[in-house]
Structure formats: C-alpha cells, structure tokens
Amino acid sequence: MSHPTAGKPLRGQGASITIKAGLGQARPNYADFIAQYVDPAAAAANLYAEPLQLYDAQGKVIGHAAEVYAYLLSLSPTRRDILLDRIFFGLLRDSGREHTGAKASRNYVLGSTTIDTLGQLNAAYNNYERAYAAIATCLKGSAGDGSFLGGLSTVRTRSGGDITILSPHGEIQVGLASPPSNFPGYSDPDKATYALGFGIVTERGGRIELYADGNISVNQSRVFTLGGGDLTAVSRHGNIDAGKGAKTVQAIQPPIVSYDTYGNITITPFGPASGSGLSVLRTSPEVPAGNADLIAFVGAIDAGDAGIRVSGNINIAALQVLNAGNIQVSGTATGVPTVAAPNIGALTTASNAAGAAAKGAETPTGSTGNSDRSSIIIVEVIGYGGGDDEQEQRRKMDGKQSYDQNSAVQVVGYGGLTGREARSLTEEEKQKLSH
C-alpha cells in the first residue's frame, strides 16, 4: 500500500512513498507511539525517547518538543504517519550508533519540512535498548505474514521524495536472485536511464528507510540514493545482504533543465549511477554527502559481490560483517572491520630465505663456492706433429703385410713348414714344394 504525500507538494520536494507489507488491515500503533515518544509530557519520562526537532525546507531548526507535537497534530493522518515513520527510523538509527559508539549527526533533507531526533546518544544503551523499546511500542499488536518482493520492478522517486518500506513480519527482497533466462539484463547501452527502472532508487535527495523482521536481500538489484539522501536498513531477526549484482551496470540520471525569470536556461548534468548493491552516491558536486546505517540485531551484514558504497559516513551494527573489503566509504566508517593487507615484507623475507637454502644445498660441504669444483676437460687430437719424412715412413709401414700364425686360414708355403704341416700334404704337393 503506497501513501504519497497528500496535498500540494512543498517546493523542491516530491511525493514520498511508504509501503507496508504483511499487515493486512492492521496499522502500526501510532497512537501509543505518539503518546510515548512525541507528546512532551510523556516523552520526558520515557528513558528511550529522544528530543525532537522540526526543520524547515532549508534545514533550519524551527521548533522543538512542543512545536513538533503541535505540527504533527495539525497534519492529515497520512502525512502524520509518514513523519512518525521518520521518527521511528531515527530511533533505530541512533540505537545502532549507540551500539557501535558512532557519532551522531544532523539528519534532515533540504526542500522539505521534516522531523528528526536530536541525536543525544547514550552509551549506556549500547545493547539496542532504545530500538527494542521503539519497536515494541510502534509495532505492538500488529500481525501478519507477508513480505515485500520487488522482483524486476522498481520503487522510485524523482523529485526528492523519501521511500519507506516496512515488513514487520516478513522479509524484503529487492530483486531476484536468479532472473529468468529471457531477461535481457539490468542495463541497456542505448538507454541511459534503463537501469534506474529496477530496485529502490531516490534520484533527488530522498531518504531510503527499510525495516524487516527477516532478511533484507538486494539480490541482483540495487538500493540507491543519488541526491544526498541517507540510507537506513534494519533487520530485526535476519541479515542484510547487498547481493551479487554486476558492478558493470550503467545508468545516468537525466539532466535538470531549469529557467530563471528572464528565460535563461540552466542545465544541471549528473554523473553515472553505475553498479548494484547498496549505495549512497553523489552524482554531482552540488549534492551533499549522504550517510548509511545498516543494523542487523542478531544477524550479519554482507557486502556481497555488488558491494556497499557511501559518499558520507557509514555505521554498521551487526554480529558479523562479511566481505568488508567490498565496502567503500568516503567519510568515517564505524563497525567496519579492517581488512589487513598481505605482509609483502614477510613474503619477500621467506622467499629470500628459501632461495638461500636452495643455494646452500647446491654447494658441496666444506667448499667456498664453485672455485673448488672438479673440471672436465675435453681434448680433441687433430695431429701428431712431425715432418714429411715421418709421413713417408708411416705410408711405407701401412703398406706392409703381416701373417698371423694362429689364424684359422693358413697359407701353405709362407715360411718354413713344421713336421705336422708337412705330414698333412699329399705326395704331389710335397713334390711341388721341393721345386
């Protein structure tokens, strides 16, 4: 159910969107919440209430407790509920900062009349006491069984409106974990604003506030504030996951074209709003830095593959933070574990030691290096020296024949015959030898 801001929009501020899932016909218990956290008489006695301030469209404080109470009572129920949600999330945000020790900061949006907590944090409430009390009061008596399932749709404001999604008894699934096979993708190179048509996006400074009893999962989509708006996401019993969306998704906001009283045109361009996941971006130098508060009372905060990017400060309150190396913060980061860089010096030392050991193993024991090793000398004989007389004598010797007396082939008549050889001759052979 959506509740846009009723009546004529304030200057510079577009309609806000509030979605409450899984409540049926029930509503948050705003009557008790006003009595305990807004009414000055009762709020002063409530340990977990905070002083409230009323801001005008330029961010100037124009009222405190009594003025805030009177202003809320003057509004229509729809507009009153929107600002009560704003106070509710302010209490949750401050409780997360009390848990981690983060500093308070002013929280208002230019262009709208709004209410916020003063940010008087109490270190004694570092176990979410303030948040638990606010949840018990505001959501007391509500019942339901439903979740917000974004799918391939978008919840988007283009003129500075806020986006609030409450799923007190379910989950918030911003996008799909696995888009259908025929889905063309989250970006179109021919359409600069195509990717802004998915996820939860405020283009001109609006806040995004998410509360779920279970998980808050971005999946392959995005949750972006592009004009300096803050992001607050709270999971009562689950985790917050930035998802596995692609960082290569490209989107650019259309420029703002304005005219002065003389008809002069001013074109204000914006930078790219690329990527996926959870992001608080500054798309132009004029845009103020925005903050992010991510709170999972009993769960984990996972930056995932898509990552978390914040132009201002970030506070993370959770039992565990995963993929912290994928969190980029321009301001102060609280609750984000430090990612230790590899000890390159130790690796170099170990490598040098290993190299020295290998070199020592190659060197024979007791030697001083390669100077004492045995050498192998290959000698090729190419001549024996001498002159022409020696060569002539060698040729004569090569021409001589020799006779082996022990050879199996014997030449009869070569030299003298033994008695045994003579007896083996025939009479005719003996006569021939005698001649």
C-alpha positions in Angstrom: 0.0 0.0 0.0 1.5 3.3 -1.1 0.9 6.6 0.7 2.2 9.6 -1.3 2.4 12.9 0.5 -1.0 14.4 0.4 -1.8 17.9 -0.6 0.3 20.3 -2.6 4.0 19.2 -2.6 6.4 21.5 -0.9 8.8 23.4 -3.0 11.7 21.2 -4.2 10.2 18.1 -2.6 8.3 15.5 -4.5 5.9 12.9 -3.1 7.2 10.3 -0.7 6.3 6.6 -0.9 5.6 4.3 2.0 5.0 0.6 1.6 3.8 -1.6 4.5 3.8 -5.3 3.7 2.2 -8.1 5.6 0.0 -6.1 7.8 -3.4 -6.7 6.3 -5.9 -4.2 7.7 -3.7 -3.6 10.7 -1.6 -0.5 11.2 1.4 0.3 13.4 0.3 1.5 16.8 0.9 5.2 16.1 -1.3 6.4 18.9 0.8 4.8 21.6 4.0 5.8 19.7 2.9 9.5 19.8 2.0 9.3 23.4 5.4 7.8 24.5 7.8 9.5 22.0 6.2 12.7 20.8 3.9 14.1 23.5 6.3 16.3 25.5 4.6 15.4 28.8 5.1 11.7 28.4 8.3 11.7 26.4 10.1 13.4 29.1 9.6 10.4 31.4 10.5 7.9 28.7 14.1 6.8 29.1 14.3 5.8 25.5 12.7 8.8 23.9 14.8 11.5 22.3 14.4 15.2 22.0 12.8 16.0 18.6 13.5 18.9 16.2 11.4 20.4 13.4 13.3 21.6 10.3 12.1 23.8 7.5 12.7 23.3 3.8 16.2 25.0 4.1 17.3 22.8 7.0 16.8 25.4 9.7 15.5 24.4 13.1 12.1 26.0 13.6 10.8 24.1 16.6 11.4 21.6 19.4 9.2 19.3 21.5 6.1 21.4 21.8 6.3 22.7 18.3 6.9 19.2 16.9 3.9 17.9 18.7 1.6 20.7 17.6 2.8 20.4 14.0 2.1 16.6 13.9 -1.4 17.1 15.2 -2.1 19.6 12.5 -1.4 17.2 9.7 -3.6 14.7 8.0 -3.3 11.1 9.2 -1.4 10.1 6.0 1.2 12.9 6.3 1.4 12.4 10.1 2.1 8.7 9.6 5.0 9.5 7.2 6.7 11.7 9.8 6.1 9.2 12.6 7.9 6.6 10.5 10.7 9.1 10.2 10.9 9.4 14.0 10.7 5.6 14.3 13.7 5.1 12.0 15.6 7.9 13.7 15.3 6.0 17.0 16.5 2.7 15.3 19.4 4.5 13.6 20.5 6.2 16.8 20.3 2.9 18.7 22.6 1.3 16.2 25.1 4.2 16.7 24.9 3.8 20.5 25.7 0.1 20.0 28.9 0.8 18.0 29.9 4.1 19.5 29.4 6.1 16.3 28.9 9.8 16.5 25.5 11.4 16.0 25.0 13.8 13.0 22.3 16.2 11.9 19.8 14.4 9.7 17.5 16.5 7.5 16.8 16.9 3.8 16.7 20.2 2.1 13.5 21.0 0.4 11.1 19.5 3.0 9.7 20.2 6.4 10.7 17.3 8.5 11.2 16.0 12.0 14.2 14.1 13.3 15.7 13.1 16.6 18.3 15.4 18.2 20.8 12.6 18.3 21.5 12.7 22.1 23.1 9.3 22.2 23.5 7.4 25.5 26.4 4.9 25.8 24.5 3.0 28.5 22.0 1.9 25.8 24.6 0.0 23.8 22.6 -3.2 23.6 19.8 -1.8 21.4 17.6 -0.9 24.3 16.3 2.2 22.6 15.5 0.3 19.4 13.8 -2.6 21.1 11.6 -0.2 23.0 10.6 1.7 19.9 9.8 -1.5 18.0 7.7 -2.9 20.9 5.7 0.3 21.0 5.2 1.1 17.4 4.6 -2.4 16.1 2.7 -3.7 19.2 -0.5 -5.5 18.2 0.4 -5.7 14.5 0.0 -9.2 13.0 0.5 -10.6 9.5 2.5 -12.9 7.4 3.9 -11.3 4.3 7.0 -9.9 2.7 8.0 -7.2 0.1 9.1 -9.0 -3.1 10.4 -6.5 -5.6 11.2 -8.9 -8.4 12.0 -6.9 -11.6 10.1 -3.9 -10.6 11.2 -0.5 -9.1 10.2 1.8 -6.3 11.5 5.2 -7.4 11.1 8.9 -6.6 12.4 11.5 -9.0 11.9 14.8 -7.1 13.3 14.3 -3.7 10.7 12.1 -2.1 11.5 9.5 0.6 11.0 5.8 0.3 10.0 3.8 3.4 9.3 0.1 3.3 8.1 -1.8 6.4 7.8 -5.6 6.5 7.3 -6.1 10.3 6.6 -9.9 9.9 8.4 -10.8 6.8 11.4 -10.1 4.5 12.4 -7.5 2.0 13.6 -9.0 -1.3 14.6 -6.0 -3.5 15.3 -8.0 -6.7 15.6 -11.6 -8.0 18.4 -13.9 -7.0 18.1 -15.6 -10.5 16.3 -13.6 -13.2 14.5 -15.6 -15.9 16.6 -16.8 -18.8 14.9 -14.5 -21.3 15.6 -11.4 -19.1 17.8 -9.0 -21.2 19.8 -7.6 -18.3 19.8 -4.7 -15.9 21.3 -2.2 -18.3 20.9 -1.1 -21.9 23.7 0.8 -23.7 21.1 2.6 -25.8 19.1 3.8 -22.8 21.0 5.8 -20.1 18.2 5.6 -17.5 17.2 1.9 -18.1 19.0 0.6 -15.0 17.1 3.1 -12.8 14.0 1.2 -13.6 15.0 -1.6 -11.2 15.3 -1.7 -7.4 14.7 1.1 -4.9 16.0 4.5 -6.0 15.7 8.1 -4.9 17.0 10.4 -7.5 16.8 13.9 -6.0 17.9 13.6 -2.3 15.2 11.5 -0.7 15.9 9.1 2.1 15.5 5.3 1.9 14.4 3.5 5.1 13.9 -0.3 5.2 12.7 -2.4 8.1 12.1 -6.2 8.1 11.7 -8.8 10.7 13.7 -11.2 8.5 16.3 -10.8 5.8 16.8 -7.7 3.6 18.3 -9.0 0.4 19.2 -6.9 -2.6 20.0 -9.9 -4.8 20.9 -8.8 -8.3 19.2 -5.4 -8.0 20.1 -2.1 -6.3 19.2 0.3 -3.5 20.5 3.8 -4.4 20.1 7.3 -3.1 21.6 9.6 -5.7 20.9 13.1 -4.4 22.5 13.0 -0.9 19.7 11.2 0.9 20.6 8.9 3.8 20.0 5.1 3.8 18.8 3.2 6.9 18.2 -0.5 6.8 17.3 -2.6 9.8 16.7 -6.3 10.2 15.2 -7.5 13.5 16.0 -11.2 13.2 17.8 -11.6 9.9 20.7 -10.5 7.7 21.3 -7.6 5.3 22.9 -8.7 2.0 24.0 -6.3 -0.7 23.6 -9.1 -3.2 25.5 -10.3 -6.3 24.5 -7.7 -8.8 27.0 -6.7 -11.5 29.2 -3.7 -11.0 29.2 -3.0 -14.7 25.5 -2.0 -14.8 25.5 1.6 -16.2 22.9 4.3 -15.6 22.9 8.1 -15.8 20.2 10.4 -14.4 18.7 12.8 -16.9 19.9 16.4 -16.5 17.7 19.0 -14.8 16.6 21.9 -17.1 15.5 25.0 -15.3 14.6 28.6 -16.3 15.0 31.8 -14.4 12.6 34.8 -14.6 14.5 36.1 -17.6 14.1 32.9 -19.6 17.8 31.8 -19.2 18.2 28.1 -19.3 20.3 26.2 -16.8 21.2 22.6 -17.4 22.4 20.6 -14.5 24.1 17.3 -15.5 24.6 14.3 -13.3 27.3 11.7 -13.1 26.9 8.0 -13.6 24.9 5.9 -11.1 26.5 2.6 -12.0 26.7 -0.7 -10.3 24.4 -2.6 -8.0 24.1 -3.3 -4.3 23.7 -0.7 -1.5 24.9 2.8 -2.5 24.6 6.4 -1.2 26.1 8.3 -4.1 27.0 11.9 -5.0 26.1 12.2 -8.7 27.1 15.9 -8.9 29.4 18.2 -6.9 26.4 20.1 -5.6 24.9 17.0 -4.0 25.7 16.7 -0.2 27.3 13.6 1.1 24.8 11.1 2.5 25.2 8.6 5.4 24.3 4.9 5.7 23.2 3.0 8.8 22.9 -0.8 8.5 21.7 -2.7 11.5 21.2 -6.4 12.0 20.5 -7.0 15.7 21.2 -10.8 15.6 22.5 -11.3 12.1 25.2 -10.3 9.6 25.9 -7.5 7.1 27.2 -8.9 3.8 28.6 -6.6 1.2 28.5 -9.4 -1.3 29.8 -9.1 -4.8 27.8 -6.0 -5.6 29.3 -4.0 -2.7 28.4 -1.1 -0.4 29.3 2.5 -1.3 28.7 5.5 0.8 29.7 9.1 0.0 29.5 10.2 3.6 29.7 8.2 6.9 28.6 4.6 7.5 27.7 2.8 10.7 27.3 -1.0 10.7 25.9 -2.7 13.8 25.8 -6.5 13.4 27.1 -9.7 14.9 29.3 -10.2 11.8 30.4 -8.3 8.7 31.2 -10.2 5.6 33.1 -9.1 2.5 34.2 -6.0 4.3 36.8 -5.4 1.5 33.9 -4.6 -0.8 32.8 -1.6 1.3 33.8 1.9 0.1 33.3 4.9 2.4 34.4 8.5 1.7 33.7 9.6 5.3 34.0 7.9 8.7 33.4 4.1 8.9 32.2 2.7 12.2 31.7 -1.0 12.7 33.5 -2.0 9.5 36.3 -4.4 10.2 39.7 -3.5 8.9 40.9 -5.6 6.0 44.6 -6.4 6.6 46.8 -6.2 3.6 49.1 -9.1 2.8 52.5 -8.8 4.6 54.7 -8.4 1.5 57.8 -7.9 3.6 57.3 -11.3 5.2 56.7 -13.0 1.9 59.9 -11.4 0.5 61.9 -12.5 3.5 60.6 -16.0 3.3 61.4 -16.1 -0.4 64.9 -14.9 0.1 65.4 -17.5 2.9 64.2 -20.3 0.7 66.5 -19.1 -2.1 69.5 -19.1 0.2 68.7 -22.6 1.5 68.5 -23.9 -2.1 71.8 -22.3 -3.0 73.4 -23.8 0.1 72.1 -27.2 -0.8 73.8 -26.9 -4.2 77.2 -26.0 -2.8 79.3 -29.1 -1.6 80.0 -29.2 2.1 83.3 -27.6 3.1 83.8 -25.7 -0.2 83.7 -22.0 -0.7 81.7 -21.9 -3.8 82.3 -23.1 -7.4 86.0 -22.4 -7.4 86.9 -25.9 -5.8 84.7 -28.0 -8.1 86.3 -30.6 -10.4 86.6 -29.6 -14.0 86.0 -31.8 -17.1 88.3 -31.0 -20.0 87.6 -32.4 -23.4 90.7 -32.8 -25.6 90.4 -33.3 -29.4 93.7 -34.6 -31.1 94.0 -33.1 -34.5 97.6 -34.2 -35.3 100.7 -35.8 -34.0 103.3 -33.3 -35.3 106.4 -34.3 -37.4 107.5 -33.5 -41.0 107.4 -35.1 -44.5 110.0 -37.9 -43.7 107.8 -39.2 -40.8 104.7 -39.2 -43.0 106.6 -41.1 -45.8 107.7 -43.7 -43.2 104.1 -44.1 -42.0 102.9 -44.8 -45.5 105.5 -47.5 -46.0 104.6 -49.2 -42.8 100.9 -49.1 -43.8 101.8 -50.9 -47.0 103.5 -53.9 -45.2 101.6 -57.2 -44.9 101.6 -59.4 -41.8 100.8 -63.0 -41.2 99.1 -64.5 -38.2 100.4 -68.0 -37.4 97.3 -68.7 -35.3 94.7 -67.7 -37.9 92.1 -70.3 -38.9 93.2 -69.8 -42.6 96.8 -70.8 -43.2 98.8 -70.1 -46.3 101.0 -73.0 -47.2 104.4 -72.1 -48.3 104.6 -68.9 -46.4 107.8 -69.5 -44.4 109.0 -73.0 -43.2 106.7 -76.0 -42.6 106.5 -77.8 -39.4 106.6 -81.6 -39.3 102.9 -81.8 -38.6 102.2 -79.4 -41.6 104.4 -81.5 -43.9 102.6 -84.8 -43.0 99.3 -83.2 -43.9 100.5 -82.7 -47.6 99.9 -85.1 -50.5 102.8 -86.5 -52.4 102.0 -84.2 -55.3 102.1 -81.2 -53.0 105.3 -82.3 -51.5 106.9 -82.6 -55.0 105.8 -79.1 -55.9 107.3 -77.7 -52.8 110.6 -79.4 -53.4 110.9 -77.5 -56.8 
